[in-house]
Amino acid sequence: MDLHTYGLKPLNFNAEPVAADSAVAGLSRRAFIMTSLAIGFAIASNPIMAQAIVTSDDGLVAGEVSVPTTDGKIPAYRAMPKNGKNLPVVLVIQEIFGVHEHIKDVCRRFAKLGYYAIAPELFARQGDVSNMTDIGDILSKVVSKVPDEQVFSDLDATVAYVKSTGKANAKKLATVGFCWGGRTVWLYATHNPNVKTGVAYYGLLTGMKSEIKANDPMDIASTLKAPILGLYASQDAFIKNEMIEQMQAELEKSGSHSEIILFPNVNHGFHADYRPTYNKTAADYSWQLTRDWLKKHGV
């Protein structure tokens, strides 16, 4: 499968069964496949569209950092204003393509707005997706084998790292994620009560539960505490409109003041400017909504 069809037809995000001992492998083994971030875009995201945005790092401190975890270290991309201090924090949570150039650019965009933005490489133990050529292989050989508890632990470690720098105010903590990362935004807000708010771009709502993924966002929606904004596409083959309606109904039970906005006539990945599914109008509007949502909720 190539980038031109990704998001336009259904996929099995848990295509390959996971061995029973793999559920804890990510937290117990010390052999990390990735110790540094990939350069540029993931191979599977080629061809890169001409409209791909490149945000300058002028006025920023931006680049790779190393985040200590329970079992070693994972690489991450960090961007912040030069001489910044007491900065609000945005955890930028990757798509299935890892922390490649688009995710790094999103970090720089947040840094230009005055945030300490950081994107940890959450597949560091399971595989280097930057060198994989097929989206189906990425899903079955890497994504399906990443335990949610490992993801939560690594995000917790990233927050701890941010606190240790003395540059940020982790009491003002938000998450923003895309696709796989959008799903994680919903779930991590339940795991970490210190998350003040978040924005989930077209994150899967059901269909990923497995031995190593205890819940889907739909399962926790009615008990959510933090206000999360969901930004979804009406023509998304992964996430049907009726599923979004069901999620909205569950969120209304939570009292979290979470919302979902459904963008008409766009596909999954409408914010990803390097993809064929990019829609500038929807992307620009969704980015403004993201900025406003974070400010509204104190981040």
ABEGO torsion letter per residue (X at the ends): XBAAABGABBBBABABBBBAAAAAAAAABABBABABBBBEBBAAAOBBBAABBBBBABGBBBEBBBBBBAAEBBBBBBBBBBGBBGBBBBBBBBBAAEBBAAAAAAAAAAAAAGBBBBBBBAAAAAEBAAABABAAAAAAAAAAABBAAAAAAAAAAAAAAAAAAGABBAABBBBBBBEAAAAAAAAAAAABAABABBBBBGBBABGABBAABABBAAAAAAABABBBBBBBBAABAABBAAAAAAAAAAAAAAGAGBBBBBBBGBBBGAABAABAABBAAAAAAAAAAAAAAAAAAGX
